Amino acid sequence: MINLKPTPRHVENIKKHKGLFEKWKMWPFAYYDGNNYYFLTLYDQRFKGITGYLMLGQDGSVLPFEEAKEPAFKLINYNSIIAQTISEIIPQAYKDTSHFKETIKYLTKYRQNLIDADPRIESSIHQILEATEKTLGIEKTLKDAAKEISYAQKSVTDEKGYFDQALLDELRDESYKYSEVMYEYGIRETALKPHYEAVTALFKEKSVKLNLYAKLKIKDLMKLSHRSIDKQLKKSQSAFETDYYGEKVMIDKNRIKESLIEKRHRDGDAYFEELIIPIIRNPEKGGDS
């Protein structure tokens, strides 16, 4: 484990670049490029949030601005992936899947009753069952991604104190897997909308030989699935298909992962250039105390 505690020289240079009423925090991990370790200090101010960044070497030296940009990008990228894992990937991986399981259970059990009422509904039932089985299958992929990222974070924070490019690439790949499976899930569910509507309409238009509880249960499952498309999926799909500037982005359905990676790279570059670069406080020629 490398030393992660700010040295007197770190502290002196951090305070030298600190503004009035600002607080600072040197992140408890470093980026290692094979030769040097780089540390990021974040400045913030009450009511304003983050106000600046300062990149330092392991010895506490202040890096020249041009040398500071690349490690700053990698450190912020790493931190963003960890934050995404905590706020999105883990909750999604361990999300309650009982709704999907009950959909399969009831449509399978009463499939013939529904078809007897109207043979045309068979196609919709088949589409729902097939897609829902696939959706249940992504649970393992998401849990594996969450575990891999969590293990990597633990190795950084508890064992080494730093990450390198190889580990960052691994984390990015797990993060891309998450984006890919969630986007594909959105496509599947959106395509099922007319099928959910068809099953719901069946109970209104035909006489279905089912007990009252089964009828109400199936209708409720279909309505909940339909409602989630309008309330949740449209928003999440829009996020995948909108870039940093709010412009529509076309995702190639034949190369979803590649398209999402390309979009993420463009968004990341734009975010870094517009929001991070302007508040990096490293001087053009570096500087020490």
C-alpha positions as CSV (number, residue, x, y, z in Angstrom):
1,M,0.0,0.0,0.0
2,I,1.5,3.4,-1.0
3,N,1.3,6.3,1.4
4,L,-2.1,8.0,0.9
5,K,-1.7,10.5,3.7
6,P,-1.0,14.1,2.6
7,T,2.6,14.9,3.3
8,P,3.6,18.4,4.7
9,R,4.5,19.3,1.2
10,H,1.2,18.2,-0.2
11,V,-0.6,20.2,2.5
12,E,1.5,23.3,1.9
13,N,0.9,23.3,-1.8
14,I,-2.8,22.5,-1.4
15,K,-3.3,25.4,0.9
16,K,-1.3,27.7,-1.4
17,H,-3.9,27.1,-4.1
18,K,-7.0,27.2,-1.8
19,G,-9.5,30.0,-2.1
20,L,-11.2,31.9,0.7
21,F,-13.8,29.9,2.6
22,E,-12.9,26.7,0.7
23,K,-12.5,23.3,2.1
24,W,-10.2,20.7,0.5
25,K,-9.9,16.9,0.3
26,M,-7.1,14.9,-1.3
27,W,-8.7,11.7,-2.7
28,P,-7.6,8.5,-0.9
29,F,-6.3,6.8,-4.0
30,A,-3.9,7.6,-6.8
31,Y,-3.4,7.0,-10.5
32,Y,-0.2,5.2,-11.5
33,D,1.0,5.5,-15.1
34,G,3.9,3.0,-14.7
35,N,6.3,5.7,-13.6
36,N,4.6,8.1,-11.3
37,Y,1.7,8.3,-8.9
38,Y,-0.8,11.2,-9.2
39,F,-3.1,12.5,-6.6
40,L,-6.1,14.7,-7.0
41,T,-7.2,17.3,-4.5
42,L,-10.8,18.6,-4.7
43,Y,-11.8,22.1,-3.4
44,D,-15.4,22.9,-2.5
45,Q,-17.3,25.7,-1.0
46,R,-20.6,25.8,0.8
47,F,-23.6,26.5,-1.5
48,K,-21.3,26.4,-4.6
49,G,-20.2,22.7,-4.6
50,I,-16.9,21.8,-6.3
51,T,-14.9,24.9,-7.0
52,G,-11.5,23.5,-8.2
53,Y,-9.1,20.6,-8.6
54,L,-5.3,20.4,-8.1
55,M,-3.1,17.6,-9.3
56,L,-0.1,16.7,-7.2
57,G,2.8,14.2,-7.5
58,Q,3.5,11.6,-4.9
59,D,6.2,13.9,-3.5
60,G,3.7,16.8,-3.1
61,S,4.9,18.7,-6.1
62,V,2.4,20.7,-8.2
63,L,2.2,19.4,-11.8
64,P,2.4,21.7,-14.8
65,F,-1.1,22.2,-16.2
66,E,-0.5,20.1,-19.4
67,E,0.8,17.2,-17.4
68,A,-2.1,17.4,-14.9
69,K,-4.9,17.0,-17.5
70,E,-4.5,13.3,-18.4
71,P,-4.2,11.9,-14.8
72,A,-7.0,14.2,-13.7
73,F,-9.2,12.7,-16.4
74,K,-8.4,9.2,-15.4
75,L,-9.0,9.9,-11.7
76,I,-12.3,11.5,-12.3
77,N,-13.3,8.7,-14.7
78,Y,-12.4,6.1,-12.1
79,N,-14.4,7.9,-9.4
80,S,-17.4,8.3,-11.7
81,I,-17.5,4.6,-12.4
82,I,-17.4,3.8,-8.6
83,A,-20.2,6.4,-8.0
84,Q,-22.3,4.8,-10.8
85,T,-21.8,1.4,-9.3
86,I,-23.1,2.6,-6.0
87,S,-26.0,4.6,-7.3
88,E,-27.1,2.5,-10.3
89,I,-25.5,-0.8,-10.9
90,I,-25.8,-2.3,-7.4
91,P,-29.5,-1.2,-6.9
92,Q,-30.4,-2.5,-10.4
93,A,-28.5,-5.8,-9.9
94,Y,-30.4,-6.5,-6.6
95,K,-33.8,-5.1,-7.7
96,D,-36.9,-7.1,-6.9
97,T,-37.7,-9.3,-9.8
98,S,-40.9,-10.9,-8.5
99,H,-43.0,-9.0,-11.0
100,F,-41.2,-10.7,-13.9
101,K,-41.3,-14.1,-12.2
102,E,-45.0,-13.7,-11.6
103,T,-45.6,-12.7,-15.2
104,I,-44.0,-15.9,-16.4
105,K,-45.8,-18.0,-13.8
106,Y,-49.3,-16.7,-14.6
107,L,-49.0,-16.5,-18.3
108,T,-47.5,-20.0,-18.5
109,K,-50.1,-21.5,-16.2
110,Y,-53.1,-19.9,-17.9
111,R,-51.7,-19.7,-21.4
112,Q,-54.2,-22.2,-22.9
113,N,-57.1,-20.5,-21.2
114,L,-56.2,-17.2,-22.9
115,I,-55.6,-18.8,-26.2
116,D,-58.9,-20.6,-26.1
117,A,-60.6,-17.2,-25.7
118,D,-58.8,-15.9,-28.7
119,P,-56.1,-17.8,-30.6
120,R,-54.6,-14.6,-31.9
121,I,-53.3,-13.8,-28.4
122,E,-50.8,-16.7,-28.6
123,S,-48.2,-14.6,-30.4
124,S,-48.4,-11.8,-27.8
125,I,-48.0,-14.3,-24.9
126,H,-45.0,-15.9,-26.6
127,Q,-43.4,-12.5,-27.1
128,I,-43.9,-11.6,-23.5
129,L,-42.6,-14.9,-22.1
130,E,-39.6,-14.9,-24.3
131,A,-38.6,-11.3,-23.5
132,T,-39.2,-11.7,-19.8
133,E,-37.0,-14.8,-19.6
134,K,-34.2,-12.7,-21.2
135,T,-34.8,-9.9,-18.7
136,L,-34.5,-12.3,-15.7
137,G,-31.3,-13.6,-17.3
138,I,-29.5,-10.2,-17.0
139,E,-29.6,-10.4,-13.2
140,K,-26.4,-12.5,-13.1
141,T,-24.7,-10.1,-15.6
142,L,-25.5,-7.1,-13.5
143,K,-24.4,-8.8,-10.2
144,D,-21.2,-10.0,-11.8
145,A,-20.4,-6.4,-13.0
146,A,-21.2,-5.0,-9.6
147,K,-19.0,-7.6,-7.9
148,E,-16.1,-7.1,-10.3
149,I,-16.1,-3.3,-9.8
150,S,-16.5,-3.7,-6.0
151,Y,-13.6,-6.1,-5.9
152,A,-11.5,-3.7,-7.9
153,Q,-12.4,-0.8,-5.7
154,K,-11.5,-2.8,-2.6
155,S,-8.1,-3.6,-4.1
156,V,-7.4,0.1,-4.7
157,T,-8.6,1.4,-1.4
158,D,-7.6,-1.4,0.9
159,E,-4.6,-3.1,-0.7
160,K,-2.7,-0.9,-3.2
161,G,-3.9,2.6,-2.8
162,Y,-3.8,3.2,-6.6
163,F,-5.2,2.0,-9.9
164,D,-3.5,1.8,-13.3
165,Q,-4.7,1.9,-16.9
166,A,-5.3,-1.9,-17.0
167,L,-7.6,-1.8,-14.0
168,L,-9.4,1.3,-15.3
169,D,-10.0,-0.5,-18.6
170,E,-11.5,-3.4,-16.7
171,L,-13.8,-1.1,-14.8
172,R,-14.9,0.6,-18.0
173,D,-15.7,-2.7,-19.6
174,E,-17.9,-3.7,-16.7
175,S,-19.6,-0.4,-16.8
176,Y,-20.2,-0.7,-20.5
177,K,-21.8,-4.2,-20.0
178,Y,-24.3,-2.6,-17.6
179,S,-25.2,0.1,-20.1
180,E,-25.6,-2.5,-22.9
181,V,-27.9,-4.8,-21.0
182,M,-30.0,-2.0,-19.7
183,Y,-30.4,-0.5,-23.1
184,E,-31.3,-3.8,-24.6
185,Y,-33.8,-4.4,-21.7
186,G,-35.4,-1.0,-22.6
187,I,-35.7,-2.0,-26.3
188,R,-37.3,-5.4,-25.3
189,E,-39.8,-3.9,-22.9
190,T,-40.8,-1.1,-25.3
191,A,-41.5,-3.6,-28.0
192,L,-43.8,-5.5,-25.7
193,K,-46.1,-2.5,-25.1
194,P,-48.6,-3.6,-27.8
195,H,-48.5,-7.2,-26.4
196,Y,-49.3,-6.0,-22.9
197,E,-52.2,-4.0,-24.3
198,A,-53.4,-7.0,-26.3
199,V,-53.6,-9.2,-23.2
200,T,-55.3,-6.5,-21.2
201,A,-57.9,-5.9,-24.0
202,L,-58.6,-9.6,-24.2
203,F,-60.4,-9.5,-20.9
204,K,-62.6,-6.7,-22.0
205,E,-63.4,-8.1,-25.4
206,K,-63.6,-11.9,-24.9
207,S,-65.0,-14.3,-22.3
208,V,-61.9,-15.8,-20.6
209,K,-62.5,-19.0,-18.6
210,L,-60.4,-18.1,-15.5
211,N,-61.1,-17.7,-11.8
212,L,-61.5,-14.1,-10.7
213,Y,-58.2,-13.9,-8.8
214,A,-56.2,-15.1,-11.9
215,K,-58.0,-12.6,-14.1
216,L,-57.2,-9.7,-11.8
217,K,-53.6,-10.9,-11.3
218,I,-52.8,-11.1,-15.0
219,K,-54.5,-7.8,-15.7
220,D,-52.6,-6.1,-12.9
221,L,-49.3,-7.6,-14.1
222,M,-49.9,-6.3,-17.7
223,K,-50.9,-2.9,-16.5
224,L,-47.9,-2.5,-14.3
225,S,-45.5,-3.5,-17.1
226,H,-47.3,-1.1,-19.5
227,R,-47.1,1.7,-17.0
228,S,-43.4,1.2,-16.3
229,I,-42.6,1.7,-20.0
230,D,-44.3,5.1,-19.9
231,K,-43.0,6.2,-16.5
232,Q,-39.5,4.8,-16.3
233,L,-38.2,3.3,-19.5
234,K,-38.9,6.3,-21.7
235,K,-36.8,8.4,-19.4
236,S,-33.9,5.9,-19.1
237,Q,-33.9,5.2,-22.9
238,S,-33.8,8.9,-23.5
239,A,-30.7,9.3,-21.3
240,F,-29.0,6.6,-23.5
241,E,-30.0,8.3,-26.7
242,T,-29.2,11.9,-25.7
243,D,-25.7,13.3,-25.6
244,Y,-24.0,15.7,-23.2
245,Y,-25.5,18.7,-25.1
246,G,-29.1,17.3,-25.0
247,E,-29.0,16.4,-28.7
248,K,-30.5,13.1,-30.0
249,V,-28.0,10.3,-30.6
250,M,-28.7,7.3,-32.9
251,I,-27.7,4.1,-31.3
252,D,-26.9,1.4,-33.9
253,K,-29.0,-1.6,-32.9
254,N,-26.5,-3.9,-34.5
255,R,-23.6,-2.7,-32.5
256,I,-25.2,-1.4,-29.3
257,K,-22.2,-1.7,-27.0
258,E,-19.8,0.0,-29.5
259,S,-22.3,2.8,-30.0
260,L,-22.7,3.4,-26.3
261,I,-19.0,3.4,-25.8
262,E,-18.5,5.9,-28.5
263,K,-21.2,8.1,-27.0
264,R,-19.7,7.8,-23.5
265,H,-16.3,8.8,-24.8
266,R,-17.7,11.9,-26.6
267,D,-19.8,12.9,-23.5
268,G,-16.8,12.3,-21.2
269,D,-14.5,14.4,-23.3
270,A,-17.1,17.2,-23.5
271,Y,-17.8,17.1,-19.8
272,F,-14.1,17.2,-19.0
273,E,-13.3,20.0,-21.4
274,E,-16.2,22.3,-20.3
275,L,-16.5,21.6,-16.6
276,I,-13.2,20.2,-15.3
277,I,-10.5,21.9,-17.4
278,P,-11.6,25.4,-16.4
279,I,-11.3,24.7,-12.7
280,I,-8.0,22.8,-12.7
281,R,-5.7,25.1,-10.7
282,N,-2.3,23.7,-11.8
283,P,-0.2,26.5,-13.2
284,E,1.2,26.3,-16.7
285,K,4.7,25.6,-15.4
286,G,3.8,23.8,-12.2
287,G,5.0,25.1,-8.9
288,D,6.1,24.1,-5.5
289,S,6.4,25.6,-2.1
